[in-house]
Amino acid sequence: MAESMQGLKRTHRCGELSAANAGEKVTIMGWVQKNRNKGGLVFVDVRDRSGIIQVVCEEGKTDAALIEKAAGLRSEYVVAIVGEVAMRSGAVNDKIATGEIEVIPSELRILSEALTPPFPIEENSKTKEEVRLKYRYLDLRRADLQRNLMMKSQVMTLTRQFFSEEGFLEVETPVLGKSTPEGARDYLVPSRVHPGSFYGLPQSPQLYKQLLMCSGFDRYIQIARCFRDEDLRADRQPEFTQIDLEMSFLDEEQIQTIQEGFLQRVFQEVLGVEVQTPFQRMPWREAMDRFGSDKPDLRFGMTFNDLSEEARGKGFGVFDSAEYIGAICAEGCAGYTRKQLDALTEFVKRPQIGAKGLVYVRCEADGSYRSSVDKFYGQEDLARWAARCGAKPGDLLLILSGPKKSTLSALGELRLEMGERLGLRPHDRFAPLWVVDFPLLEWDDETQRYYAMHHPFTSPKSEDLALMDTDPGRVRANAYDFVVNGVEVGGGSIRIFDSELQQKMFRVLGFSAEEAEKQFGFLTNAFKYGAPPHGGIAFGFDRWCALFGGADSIRDYIAFPKNNSGRDMMIDSPSEISDEQLKELAIAVKK
């Protein structure tokens, strides 16, 4: 039978108690983590979000009825305990913050009984994720998940404080908006009062924040909910949170400087890590050529070396026909076994990476070379390759070849894999940078048209404007991504604010004048009434917190996430709706 907490008032959270409280009478409330009955001696671990405290009931010191009641407690019972804090009579537990104290109870109330949970409530649970997501309210009791969400709350508070001090106004924008093309698919919401019409949930508040600049708000911030109907993976969710910002009358460098101040403060206050500003700036072309990625991980070297000139023309058909031949140098790895090299070959041949094979060169300790292509290349050839890559005796060259774009990408994945295997990507080291000078557009061979690499409102660099008419593919964007440890944490750009230039951008993207007016007329019309130069950035809030926590998945930093197929396992959503609801919305479902 559950008891009332009437007359009791919690004085401390469990993890807040320390040796300084010894001798004090306290009231704690929480969940039973563990109950150990040693016969006349009962140990109960009580847990709340702050931590765990040990409660000790001992024959001769504690009322017999209370001991019997404590012995009957089960995991996840909710209890209130009144007692005195004492220094531990037994061994100190240095694994918990309260390990040198315990509570000697004088009163115990069972506020709520509990069924045996479907999995243990413990840190770093090995329970399958689908089970944890089904019982998410239990999963969230785990100390590691609670720390994740408390850290996320701290970052949210710091964000609001910093940007308020910098003169930003927090403004909410609509969730029910207009479906627009480009980017990922929109989530659509049918309108009951306008049958056959739909709202689009925002993929970002992009258009609204630009309109706020046109409205004179100057500096805007919003911790915004965003929605994208796209294929899911560990760092994606159909709904997610952005730190969304927009600023007027500032150039690219000034915007980045403000963000660096914010990021420096968050690193310091959340992690106690000092990062130096200004952050490195790297042009997109350099990032692709040296790292095969527009989000390079700079915690380690192993940059690319172009061997195309040195390796062609020796009768090895794979290289002779390749557009690009690239190598990385894995320091100290010449001793890799055949099994290890075969595993790397299988890695690069995975469908998501797409390389046809892997060539290696061992730089032996005696200055000689052994390779998988010795039949075609002599020692002098291999020595030239090693020199080009800066390899020393004991190092290993790993070489891929093929079309330049796909080979750079595959070599980038191989580089990251080697960095992981060699322990060069520790979670407690951070290498922030800005990637800049992106292409404005990217060509799609299938549709035979250009797409905006960021979005259609990104401004081209002024020195490339003439190319918009003659060679759009060479136009660079006033765009910038913030990257940390190989993760794109944020991205932004200076926006187009001239209606004529915006119309030209739409034409290059294949919009007719009528289509552009129908989709974006409200924005281009606003530009005609005096639009300020403006730009902004958005940070992926959930991804940012996962990076701080050293995690690959953002799901453990979202209270109620969806699984890999976009389903909420706990409430069984999405779900079918009734025929009456469909009729009211004037919708017929074709199964």
Rosetta blueprint (number, residue, H / E / L):
1 M L
2 A L
3 E L
4 S L
5 M L
6 Q L
7 G L
8 L L
9 K L
10 R L
11 T L
12 H L
13 R L
14 C H
15 G H
16 E H
17 L L
18 S L
19 A H
20 A H
21 N H
22 A L
23 G L
24 E L
25 K E
26 V E
27 T E
28 I E
29 M E
30 G E
31 W E
32 V E
33 Q E
34 K E
35 N E
36 R E
37 N E
38 K L
39 G L
40 G L
41 L E
42 V E
43 F E
44 V E
45 D E
46 V E
47 R E
48 D E
49 R L
50 S L
51 G E
52 I E
53 I E
54 Q E
55 V E
56 V E
57 C E
58 E E
59 E E
60 G L
61 K L
62 T E
63 D L
64 A H
65 A H
66 L H
67 I H
68 E H
69 K H
70 A H
71 A H
72 G L
73 L L
74 R L
75 S L
76 E L
77 Y L
78 V E
79 V E
80 A E
81 I E
82 V E
83 G E
84 E E
85 V E
86 A E
87 M E
88 R L
89 S L
90 G L
91 A L
92 V L
93 N L
94 D L
95 K L
96 I L
97 A L
98 T L
99 G L
100 E L
101 I E
102 E E
103 V E
104 I E
105 P E
106 S E
107 E E
108 L E
109 R E
110 I E
111 L E
112 S E
113 E L
114 A L
115 L L
116 T L
117 P L
118 P L
119 F L
120 P L
121 I L
122 E L
123 E L
124 N L
125 S L
126 K L
127 T L
128 K L
129 E H
130 E H
131 V H
132 R H
133 L H
134 K H
135 Y L
136 R H
137 Y H
138 L H
139 D H
140 L L
141 R L
142 R L
143 A H
144 D H
145 L H
146 Q H
147 R H
148 N H
149 L H
150 M H
151 M H
152 K H
153 S H
154 Q H
155 V H
156 M H
157 T H
158 L H
159 T H
160 R H
161 Q H
162 F H
163 F H
164 S H
165 E H
166 E L
167 G L
168 F L
169 L E
170 E E
171 V L
172 E L
173 T L
174 P L
175 V L
176 L L
177 G E
178 K L
179 S L
180 T L
181 P L
182 E L
183 G L
184 A L
185 R E
186 D L
187 Y L
188 L E
189 V E
190 P E
191 S L
192 R L
193 V L
194 H L
195 P L
196 G L
197 S L
198 F E
199 Y E
200 G E
201 L L
202 P L
203 Q L
204 S L
205 P L
206 Q H
207 L H
208 Y H
209 K H
210 Q H
211 L H
212 L H
213 M H
214 C H
215 S L
216 G L
217 F L
218 D L
219 R E
220 Y E
221 I E
222 Q E
223 I E
224 A E
225 R E
226 C E
227 F E
228 R L
229 D E
230 E L
231 D L
232 L L
233 R L
234 A L
235 D L
236 R L
237 Q L
238 P L
239 E E
240 F E
241 T E
242 Q E
243 I E
244 D E
245 L E
246 E E
247 M E
248 S E
249 F L
250 L L
251 D L
252 E H
253 E H
254 Q H
255 I H
256 Q H
257 T H
258 I H
259 Q H
260 E H
261 G H
262 F H
263 L H
264 Q H
265 R H
266 V H
267 F H
268 Q H
269 E H
270 V H
271 L H
272 G L
273 V L
274 E L
275 V L
276 Q L
277 T L
278 P L
279 F L
280 Q E
281 R E
282 M E
283 P E
284 W H
285 R H
286 E H
287 A H
288 M H
289 D H
290 R H
291 F H
292 G L
293 S L
294 D L
295 K L
296 P L
297 D L
298 L L
299 R L
300 F L
301 G L
302 M L
303 T L
304 F L
305 N E
306 D E
307 L L
308 S H
309 E H
310 E H
311 A H
312 R L
313 G L
314 K L
315 G L
316 F L
317 G H
318 V H
319 F H
320 D H
321 S L
322 A L
323 E L
324 Y E
325 I E
326 G E
327 A E
328 I E
329 C E
330 A E
331 E L
332 G L
333 C L
334 A L
335 G L
336 Y L
337 T L
338 R H
339 K H
340 Q H
341 L H
342 D H
343 A H
344 L H
345 T H
346 E H
347 F H
348 V H
349 K L
350 R L
351 P L
352 Q L
353 I L
354 G L
355 A L
356 K L
357 G L
358 L L
359 V E
360 Y E
361 V E
362 R E
363 C E
364 E L
365 A L
366 D L
367 G L
368 S L
369 Y E
370 R E
371 S E
372 S L
373 V L
374 D L
375 K L
376 F L
377 Y L
378 G L
379 Q H
380 E H
381 D H
382 L H
383 A H
384 R H
385 W H
386 A H
387 A H
388 R H
389 C H
390 G L
391 A L
392 K L
393 P L
394 G L
395 D L
396 L E
397 L E
398 L E
399 I E
400 L E
401 S E
402 G E
403 P L
404 K H
405 K H
406 S H
407 T H
408 L H
409 S H
410 A H
411 L H
412 G H
413 E H
414 L H
415 R H
416 L H
417 E H
418 M H
419 G H
420 E H
421 R H
422 L L
423 G L
424 L L
425 R L
426 P L
427 H L
428 D L
429 R L
430 F L
431 A L
432 P E
433 L E
434 W E
435 V E
436 V E
437 D L
438 F L
439 P E
440 L L
441 L E
442 E E
443 W E
444 D E
445 D L
446 E L
447 T L
448 Q L
449 R E
450 Y E
451 Y E
452 A E
453 M L
454 H L
455 H L
456 P L
457 F L
458 T E
459 S L
460 P E
461 K L
462 S H
463 E H
464 D H
465 L L
466 A L
467 L H
468 M H
469 D H
470 T H
471 D L
472 P H
473 G H
474 R H
475 V L
476 R E
477 A E
478 N L
479 A E
480 Y E
481 D E
482 F E
483 V E
484 V E
485 N L
486 G L
487 V E
488 E E
489 V E
490 G E
491 G E
492 G E
493 S E
494 I E
495 R E
496 I L
497 F L
498 D L
499 S H
500 E H
501 L H
502 Q H
503 Q H
504 K H
505 M H
506 F H
507 R H
508 V H
509 L L
510 G L
511 F L
512 S L
513 A H
514 E H
515 E H
516 A H
517 E H
518 K H
519 Q H
520 F H
521 G H
522 F H
523 L H
524 T H
525 N H
526 A H
527 F H
528 K L
529 Y L
530 G L
531 A L
532 P L
533 P L
534 H E
535 G E
536 G E
537 I E
538 A E
539 F E
540 G E
541 F H
542 D H
543 R H
544 W H
545 C H
546 A H
547 L H
548 F H
549 G L
550 G L
551 A L
552 D L
553 S L
554 I L
555 R H
556 D H
557 Y H
558 I L
559 A L
560 F L
561 P L
562 K L
563 N L
564 N L
565 S L
566 G L
567 R L
568 D E
569 M L
570 M L
571 I L
572 D L
573 S E
574 P L
575 S L
576 E L
577 I L
578 S L
579 D H
580 E H
581 Q H
582 L H
583 K H
584 E H
585 L L
586 A L
587 I L
588 A L
589 V L
590 K L
591 K L
